[in-house]
Amino acid sequence: MNPVRRFFRRYVLSTVGLLALLLAANVLLIVGLLVLWEATPPRESFSITAFCGQLSQGPDGWQASAEAAAMLDPGAWAMVLDPDGNVVWEYQMPDALARHYSAGAVAMLSRWYLEDWPMTVWAQDDGSLVAVAQPKGSMVKYYLAMDKGYFGFLSMLFSVVVYANLLLIVALFLHSARRVEKAMGPILNGINSVAGGKPVHLREDGELAEISAGLNRAAAYIARKDNTRADWIRGVSHDIRTPLSVILGYASQLEEDPALPEAARAQAAVIRRQSEKLTGLVADLNLSTKLEYALRPLELRPLDAVELARQAVTEVLNGGLPEGYTLTFAEAEPGARLTLAGDPALLGRMLANLVHNCVDHNPGGCAIEVGVGPAAGGVLFTVTDDGVGLPPEKLQSLNRGAPLPSTQPDAPHAAEHGLGLRIVRQVAAAHHGRLSFAAAAPHGLAVRVWLPKR
Amino acid sequence: MRDTMDGLDRSILIVDDEAELLEMVRGVFLRAGYRQVLTAADGPQALALCAASRPDIVILDVMMPGMDGFEVLRQLRRHSSVPVLMLTARGEAEDKFTGFACGADDYLAKPFLPRELLFRVQAILRRSAPSGRRVRLAAAEVDLENAEAHRGGEVTPLTAKELLLFRKLYENAGRIVTTGALCAAVCGPVWQGYESTLATHIRHLREKLEANPSKPVSIVTVKGLGYRLELPGAKGAAR
């Protein structure tokens, strides 16, 4: 999945998670506080039925037990009304209050207050009414009554508002996340492209215009630097070509001039050989730079691997091998048709470079064999020589990707001159191939390049 | 007309703004035995020389001040089909395509080896051989126009495929031509599976051209790679 999409998917999921957490926290808080309230030691709350239990009607009228008085809060008072509304028993009842209450007054006080005393009433079996007044201001009394249809509507309204709000929160959040994604997406993709060395140009508008502009500048800077370097190499290699042609041309002519002494012709041959090396180097440098900065696109096409190797070997042979070297070609399975998708020019160059490496690293001459054959899921090219080879530790470091070290003993710092090999690596990598180095028997170097069929 | 040492009697025009390179290339052809080697330092001079001397081949530098090589080639192509080999200091693929699109016959990137230049010029000259030319081999002569092999007093016709094959080898005389390239010359880009038929054609050619077909000296097998046509006295001439 695209990392940007992955990031926003995680962002949305984490926010939904946070919302769920918030909801859960609220529920937990409410439940927790309620539990805590219930768990606190029960406050002595007045119970009218318990109070009634402490009252009794004897022959001398109503009697209260000693506990009954204790049950009342300080400042509270109590009375008992008979069915006619007369006070037949009282306890600490203020004198200013009436001792007879009409049915209407009883209805009022049982529901609300009596002269601001909040009242609690309980009807007895005999029709009398026990009324207890709590201290003024100690109690809140509300009376709720409404039409059933209206109550249904109100509860529906409440649920609708709650759910609509929840939906709206989710929708607004998703919308906002989408906006952020739209603004951030190109920038994150741009960063990815810059990291991958691809060109980037973002639109410089909206709230994040400055960030886009900064990224554009960074990408342009990197591209300019790459181009400058590639241009520089191209320029140098271009300017070097004409003088090199003249040197090569005259050196060749001097080398073949029968009128010159043998020693002079030998010197001309050295100039010609070194100029040829320089020619190869210029071409390698140019190609390596192009591959490095992806300035040369791969031209993949179906190839006959055997013919490709034949062409590469033939070109080296037609170009002329120095004395002391032989180059042969071998098919692991003669007649087998080996096809692969590749860039013929690059693959040919890769094989030629490997052959030239054998020549460069064996100044005393050697026999080189280029082989081609089928291998698991692809084609295996081998370039083997019977030269000096390399010590095991060098082979190991080569297989880890190190440049090819010089084998020439007079190189003071054992300078690495692996440009030709660098191209081999680049070409193999561009074709998703593998490169390995091994010792050849009884001596020499064997380079294997495996390329997938694709 | 007989092929005398790869058409050394034919005229060559070399165009380059670099005087020293021009002189060097002229020297390469003179030493190789060519007798008519003309030079021009810029586009207009080259066009004038082409019109006046009608060279058999033009070697044209791409990067020249004023009129570049592509422009010279475009103007040249309006009234001439002379073979043109482009020389460039760039060697980039786009240059190659532009060159071929303008009507170039071949393309060589600087720096080049004199023998490579000589070989390319010889190959082009062989392709554009005037009619009636004969190719002299060690034991026979091949009449390219009439598709005939002359050995001793005996004249044998060459089949169309044998002629195609021989032309390909002749254009690249002295060099190895791979089996694939030869098959492609005979039956086009999809040649896989044709290798054994190619071997039969080669055997027939040898029977017509070699003194001893079992020990060929003109059409030589290069093991695993292909074949090479050897011209008498031409060994090392490309160097």
Chai-1 contact restraints between the chains, C-beta under 6 A:
chainA,res_idxA,chainB,res_idxB,connection_type,confidence,min_distance_angstrom,max_distance_angstrom,comment,restraint_id
A,H238,B,A89,contact,1.0,0.0,6.0,A-B,restraint_1
A,R241,B,A89,contact,1.0,0.0,6.0,A-B,restraint_2
A,R241,B,K110,contact,1.0,0.0,6.0,A-B,restraint_3
A,R241,B,P111,contact,1.0,0.0,6.0,A-B,restraint_4
A,T242,B,E18,contact,1.0,0.0,6.0,A-B,restraint_5
A,T242,B,L21,contact,1.0,0.0,6.0,A-B,restraint_6
A,T242,B,A89,contact,1.0,0.0,6.0,A-B,restraint_7
A,T242,B,K110,contact,1.0,0.0,6.0,A-B,restraint_8
A,L244,B,P111,contact,1.0,0.0,6.0,A-B,restraint_9
A,S245,B,L21,contact,1.0,0.0,6.0,A-B,restraint_10
A,S245,B,K110,contact,1.0,0.0,6.0,A-B,restraint_11
A,S245,B,P111,contact,1.0,0.0,6.0,A-B,restraint_12
A,V246,B,E20,contact,1.0,0.0,6.0,A-B,restraint_13
A,V246,B,L21,contact,1.0,0.0,6.0,A-B,restraint_14
A,V246,B,M24,contact,1.0,0.0,6.0,A-B,restraint_15
A,L248,B,P111,contact,1.0,0.0,6.0,A-B,restraint_16
A,L248,B,L113,contact,1.0,0.0,6.0,A-B,restraint_17
A,G249,B,M24,contact,1.0,0.0,6.0,A-B,restraint_18
A,G249,B,P114,contact,1.0,0.0,6.0,A-B,restraint_19
A,Y250,B,M24,contact,1.0,0.0,6.0,A-B,restraint_20
A,S252,B,P114,contact,1.0,0.0,6.0,A-B,restraint_21
A,Q253,B,G27,contact,1.0,0.0,6.0,A-B,restraint_22
A,T279,B,P111,contact,1.0,0.0,6.0,A-B,restraint_23
A,E307,B,G180,contact,1.0,0.0,6.0,A-B,restraint_24
A,R310,B,T178,contact,1.0,0.0,6.0,A-B,restraint_25
A,R310,B,L225,contact,1.0,0.0,6.0,A-B,restraint_26
A,Q311,B,T178,contact,1.0,0.0,6.0,A-B,restraint_27
A,T314,B,I176,contact,1.0,0.0,6.0,A-B,restraint_28
A,T314,B,T178,contact,1.0,0.0,6.0,A-B,restraint_29
A,T314,B,L225,contact,1.0,0.0,6.0,A-B,restraint_30
A,L317,B,I176,contact,1.0,0.0,6.0,A-B,restraint_31
A,N318,B,R175,contact,1.0,0.0,6.0,A-B,restraint_32
A,N318,B,I176,contact,1.0,0.0,6.0,A-B,restraint_33
A,F329,B,G224,contact,1.0,0.0,6.0,A-B,restraint_34
A,F329,B,L225,contact,1.0,0.0,6.0,A-B,restraint_35
A,R337,B,Q192,contact,1.0,0.0,6.0,A-B,restraint_36
